[in-house]
């Protein structure tokens, strides 16, 4: 399912690039429904793009469940499906989509799928994908557009209008991201300038700052090594964005496959150590930030890391 939805997520994040000035005319359907505000038009454009991206699996979706899952994702609620249900539902949906396209293996048994659960699964994925722009979205209008696309109904915006909304929305998002990036960079630089004077804080030539919380006695990993670590990552304001502790198991990865601040920082740590890192934006996710919207452009990152072993 994740492979199927990846294209949708990519399309949504790029096509719904956020906030724009739209045509002053009011779009109107045959039943008199109007998109009278910019927010409505942006929501409809995003819904149109969502609908196009999920057309192959549309027949299997309950759109009420789909809407509920998006709203739940926006609110940061607990998943509406258990993790154990996801693989089977995703596989069933892919098989059914392949069968409708005439691409299922000959003689294959085409499984049934509960439409409400399919709606929860796809809605949750879409909700997470577009959560960075949730403040710009009216979910009911988004789902209205999805329904129109999936049911091949007349649209409230034609292709030219959709393109205009999408283009201006993208331009405004870029402006907002640039302003946020500048603010984050200034905030990070101010913090690091003050933090370097704190007892026990060391600053490397790259600008990485660290503190030794517990010094180990093992070897230090090289950039090409794989390691096993426990860690917790937060923003400067304390917002947690990741934690292996919360997942209940350490993480394993190669040091040359992570952000530069991690590659450099873990290279300083003997096995058995626990360090705290303050990673400037240019050693983290840079001017683009990280997918998902929690880590913004040029955000300074704070990590507590325990290096358990070199694999």
Residue pairs with C-beta under 8 A, 6 or more apart in sequence:
1 86
1 87
1 89
1 90
1 91
1 93
1 94
1 121
1 125
2 90
2 125
4 56
4 57
4 90
4 93
4 94
4 97
5 54
5 122
5 125
5 126
5 129
7 53
8 50
8 53
8 54
8 125
8 126
8 129
9 125
9 126
9 128
9 129
11 49
11 52
11 53
12 46
12 49
12 50
12 53
12 126
12 129
12 130
13 129
13 130
13 132
13 291
15 45
15 46
15 49
15 166
15 170
16 42
16 45
16 46
16 49
16 130
16 133
16 166
16 169
17 166
17 169
17 170
17 171
17 173
17 174
18 132
18 133
18 136
18 169
18 170
18 172
18 173
18 176
19 42
19 133
19 136
19 169
19 172
19 173
19 176
20 38
20 42
20 165
20 166
20 167
20 168
20 169
20 170
20 171
20 172
21 38
21 168
21 172
22 38
22 41
22 42
22 161
22 164
22 165
22 168
23 41
23 161
23 164
23 165
26 34
26 35
26 36
27 34
27 35
27 41
27 44
27 156
27 157
27 161
28 34
28 35
28 156
29 154
29 156
30 154
33 156
35 41
35 44
35 141
35 156
35 157
39 136
39 137
39 138
40 138
40 141
41 157
41 161
41 165
42 136
42 137
42 165
42 169
43 136
43 137
43 138
43 139
43 141
43 142
43 145
44 141
44 142
44 144
44 145
44 156
44 157
44 165
45 145
45 157
45 162
45 165
45 166
45 169
46 130
46 133
46 137
46 142
46 145
47 141
47 142
47 143
47 144
47 145
47 146
47 149
48 145
48 146
48 148
48 149
48 155
48 157
48 162
49 166
50 126
50 130
50 142
50 145
50 146
51 58
51 145
51 146
51 147
51 148
51 149
51 150
52 149
54 61
54 122
54 126
54 146
54 150
55 149
55 150
56 97
56 100
56 101
57 93
57 96
57 97
57 118
57 122
58 149
58 150
59 96
59 100
59 150
60 93
60 96
60 97
60 113
60 115
60 118
61 115
61 118
61 119
61 122
61 150
62 115
62 116
62 118
62 119
63 119
63 143
63 146
63 147
63 150
64 116
64 119
65 80
65 115
65 116
65 117
65 118
65 119
65 120
65 123
66 119
66 120
66 122
66 123
66 126
66 143
66 146
67 123
67 139
67 140
67 143
68 80
68 119
68 120
68 123
69 80
69 119
69 120
69 121
69 122
69 123
69 124
69 126
69 127
70 123
70 124
70 126
70 127
70 130
70 139
70 142
70 143
71 127
71 139
72 78
72 79
72 80
72 123
72 124
72 127
73 123
73 124
73 126
73 127
73 128
73 131
74 127
74 131
74 134
74 137
74 139
79 124
80 120
80 124
81 89
81 117
81 120
81 121
81 124
85 117
86 121
89 113
89 114
89 117
89 118
89 121
90 121
91 111
92 111
92 112
92 113
93 113
93 118
93 121
93 122
95 104
95 108
95 110
95 111
96 110
96 111
96 113
98 104
99 108
99 110
104 110
128 292
130 137
131 292
131 293
132 292
132 293
133 173
136 169
145 155
145 156
147 153
148 154
148 155
148 156
149 155
155 162
157 165
177 289
177 296
177 297
178 297
180 296
180 297
181 281
181 287
181 289
181 296
181 297
181 298
182 298
184 281
184 296
184 297
184 298
184 299
184 300
185 281
185 298
187 236
187 300
188 236
188 280
188 281
188 298
188 299
188 300
189 280
191 236
191 278
191 300
192 203
192 207
192 209
192 278
192 280
192 300
195 201
195 209
195 278
196 203
196 209
198 211
200 211
200 212
201 209
201 210
201 211
201 278
202 209
202 210
202 211
203 209
204 210
204 264
204 268
206 260
206 264
206 283
207 280
207 282
207 283
208 261
208 264
208 265
208 277
208 278
208 279
208 280
208 283
209 277
209 278
210 265
210 268
210 275
210 276
210 277
210 278
211 275
211 276
212 273
212 275
213 274
213 275
213 276
213 304
214 272
214 273
214 274
214 306
215 270
215 272
215 273
216 269
216 270
216 271
216 272
216 273
216 274
216 307
217 270
217 271
217 272
218 270
218 271
218 272
218 307
218 309
218 310
219 270
219 271
219 310
220 267
220 268
220 269
220 270
220 271
221 227
221 255
221 266
221 267
221 269
221 271
221 307
221 310
222 255
222 267
223 255
223 256
223 263
223 267
224 254
224 255
224 256
225 254
225 255
225 310
225 311
226 252
226 253
226 254
226 255
226 310
226 311
227 252
227 253
227 254
227 255
227 266
227 307
227 308
227 309
227 310
227 311
228 250
228 251
228 252
228 307
228 308
228 309
228 311
229 244
229 250
229 251
229 252
229 266
229 305
229 306
229 307
229 308
230 244
230 245
230 250
230 251
230 305
230 306
230 308
231 242
231 243
231 244
231 245
231 251
231 303
231 304
231 305
231 306
232 240
232 242
232 243
232 244
232 245
232 303
232 304
233 240
233 241
233 242
233 243
233 301
233 302
233 303
234 240
234 241
234 301
234 302
234 303
235 241
235 294
235 295
235 299
235 300
235 301
235 302
236 299
236 300
236 302
239 294
241 290
241 294
241 295
244 250
244 251
250 308
252 311
255 262
255 263
255 266
255 267
256 263
259 279
259 283
259 284
259 285
259 301
260 283
260 284
261 277
261 279
261 280
261 283
261 284
261 301
262 277
262 279
262 303
262 305
264 283
265 275
265 277
265 279
265 303
265 305
266 305
266 307
268 275
269 275
269 305
269 307
270 307
271 307
271 308
271 309
271 310
272 307
272 308
273 306
273 307
274 304
274 305
274 306
274 307
275 304
275 305
275 307
276 302
276 303
276 304
276 305
277 301
277 302
277 303
277 304
277 305
278 300
278 301
278 302
279 300
279 301
279 302
279 303
280 300
281 287
281 297
281 298
281 299
281 300
282 298
284 295
284 299
284 300
284 301
285 295
285 297
285 299
285 301
286 297
286 298
287 297
287 298
288 297
289 295
289 296
289 297
289 298
289 299
295 301
